[in-house]
Structure formats: structure tokens, C-alpha cells
Amino acid sequence: LVQYAQAYGRTDLNEKTREFARVKKFVETWHFRSHVGAFCREHCNPNSHPEIKDFNTLVCEQHFKWVAGFKHMTRVHMSAAVFNFFLLLLCWLDHEQYNSPYRTEA
């Protein structure tokens, strides 16, 4: 994705592409082992970003997978505002469930 996004002047299409170009991108630590290309090794190495050394990327991956399970609900007839509300609601419900006093440890 990084290589595609940075090719052929795509970084200057609009404000969002310029913003995306400024954001640091890296491959999650667990997946990085299978990224063998020279571009990935040089530009997407999570070990070259010391600011994420103590960051739990596995938890991010698990939350992304959970949210992705709702993608079919969001594809049809959902405006950007409704999508943002829906995503915020999902995050709030997940937070409430995780912090519930009735939660039992597995």
C-alpha cells in the first residue's frame, strides 16, 4: 500500500493524500517476517520506529479484525456521517463491555 500510495505523484492529489504521505507507515511486527521485498525491508520495518517499541500491535490487529466483521453492514446506504457514528458506537460498546463490572475473566 505504501509503495502504491507514493507512486506517480499520488501524494499531491489533494489534502488527504498529502496528509497520508506525512504519516509514518510500518508493517505490524508479527507480519513483518513475511515481507521479504527490499522496499518493505527498508521503508516499513517496525524495528526502525523506536516510538512504537512498547506498542502492542497485536491488540490493534485484533480490534481491526473485530471491526472488519461489521463491514457488510456499512457498505450499502450508509453516509459518511452515519458511518462515523456507527464506528464510534462500536468503539463505545466495546469499551463498555471490556470495562463492565459484570465481565468475567476467561
N, C-alpha and C positions, 0 to 999 in steps of 0.2 A: 504494500500500500504506500509506503513512504517513497519508494522509488518511482512509482506511477504518479503520485501527487506532485513530485518535484520536477517531473519531466515536461519538456515542451512549453515552458512558461506558464504552467498551470498555477503557479503560486501568485501570479499577478492578475488573475481573472476578476476578483472582487475582494472586498474587505475580509470575507470569511476565509478565502483561500490564502490571503496574506497572514491572517491570524493563525491558520492551521500550519503554515510554513514556519512560524516562530515557535510553535510548541515542540518541546523535545519528545522524540518518539523512540521507543525501545521495545524489544520483544520480551515478553514475560520470561523470567528465569528458567522455569521448567520447560518451556517450549524452545528456548534458545538453542538447546543441544541439537535440535533437528534442522536448524537454519545454517546451512553449510555454504551459502553463497558469499562471495567476497564483499558484496555491498552490505549484506546483513551483518557480517562479522565486523565490518568497520563502522557502520552507522547506527546499528540497532542493538548493540551489545549492552545488556543491563549492567554488567560489571564496570562499565566506563561511566556510570552515573552514580557517584557516591551519595547523592542526596536520597536515593531510594534504597540504600543498603539495608535498612531496617524495616522496609515497607513490605507488608505481607501481600504479595501479588497473587497468591493462591486464593485468598479470600475475595479479592477483586474478581478473579476468574469465576469463582463460584457464584457471586452475585450477578455477574454478567450473564451466566448461563440461566440463572433463575429468571431474570428479567426477560431474556430472549424467549422464554417459554410463553410469553404473552404477545409475541409479535403478530400472531394471526388476528388477534383482537384489534390491533392498531392499524392494520393495513388498509382497511376499507372504511370510508366515510368518517374519518377522524381528522378534524382540522388540527393545525399546529397547536392552538391554544388548548384544545381538548386533550391532545396527546401529552402536552406538558403537565396538565392537571392529572391525567391518568398515571403518568410516571411518578409524579410527586406523591400521589395517593398510594401507589405500590410501595414506594420507599417508606412512607409513614407507617403503613400496615406492617411491613417487615420489621421496622424499628419497634413498633408496639408489641408485636409477637415476641421478638427477641428479648425485650425488657419486661415482659409480663411477669407479675408476681406469681402467676399460676403455671409458669413454664417449668417443665420437668426436664432434668438433665438426662440425656440418652446414655 
